[in-house]
Amino acid sequence: MLEIAWAHHFARFWRFDQTGRRDREIEFRLLPDRRLSCLRSTAWHYADPDPAEFDDRHVHHSTSAFRPDGTVRTTTRIPGGSTSETIERKPADGLHMPAPPFGEWADFLGRPAGAREHHGPDEPADPPWRPAVPLRPRHADLLVRPGRWSLPDREVETEVRRAGAVRLTSGRVVAADPGWLDGRLAPCTATVAPGEYPVDLAVVRFADDAGRERVAAARPAVSAEPVVSCEPALEPGQDPLLLGDGRFYGFSVDAGLGCFVDADALGAMEGILRESAKDTFAGLSGGSAAQVADPASGATLVGFPSGWGDGSFPTWIGRTAGGAIACFAADFLVLRDAEPAPAAAVQ
């Protein structure tokens, strides 16, 4: 079976065994030059006809993830046993193939296309099919506005709170954990004019616990114009076409903190915080923030708590109707599953 959605640069091949279970999946992305790049391949090894499809308790399976440089990371899981991982390098060109014209799938399948009728029990249908797509920003234009939100298990309210101002001496923006700054951290490829930009926090308060706060997002505002579109903030060499379903490029947090800083100030800020990080960020929680200045360059860093704590988080770029950058937004995914509360609920 083939699942094709060229509008999303997506193709996936499924193979079935004699009992109608899927036993092989290969996922591709359509590149701008009309080649297909292999993104991921999974094989399930059913020892006998009894185990259900994808039954992790009884089915041995392995998944290979392919990187553009030819690196292949394969994870193998044995039921009731261990998990192993191997990494190898293959010629990068071997991971690509021409995209076949519509209906000409024989080469794509690796064997003549055929059909087999399978009779199985009637089962409820899944929701309408959709292609695998990377994580997309939700409510990015609303994250840093006051409002009420409905989460699956509770109601929350966001408050906008000024955290300080980040002074960018080069206009090259870095979102990072301030406890792990390194001059080798890559900035976003999208740049802004050097200058000082106010940083706002979307601070979430919980209806059932008014004293509890979390930072849902942090945003350096570049323009006062409304945000009409959003896109991921990318570092050099990153291509969102090569991301799996719901995946994203982001920055890692290991100290429960995030920050915005100019790329040219990374070395200086690393030295300053090596001696003062504990004092600077001591007691930082909820919707509080801290600002650090480099006296030599005039650059500033603004640090803040990162949502629920450690993890990896995306940064989005908000653009105006004219396509200019309106803001950057570090999204801590606190409101990922939220929906704006009904208007009647807003006080």
Buried (B, 14 or more C-beta within 10 A) or exposed (E): EEBBBEEBBBBBBEBBEEBEBBBEBBBBBBBEEEBBBBBBBBBBEBEEEEBEBEBEEEBBBBBBBBBBEBBBEBBBBEBEEEEEEEEEEEEBEEBBBEBBEEEEBEEBEEEEEEEEEEEEEEEEEEEEEEBBBBBBBBBBBBBBEEBBBBBEEEBBBBBBBEBBBBBBBBBBBBBBBBBBBEEEBBBBBBBBEBEEBBBBBBBBBBEEEEEEBBBBBBBBBBBEBEBEBBBBBBBEEBEBBBBBEEBBBBBEBEBBBBBBBBBBBBBBBBEBBEEEBEEBBEEBEBBBBBBBBBEEBEBBBBBBBBBEEBBEBBBBBBBBEEEEBBBBBBBBBBBBEBEBBEEEEEE
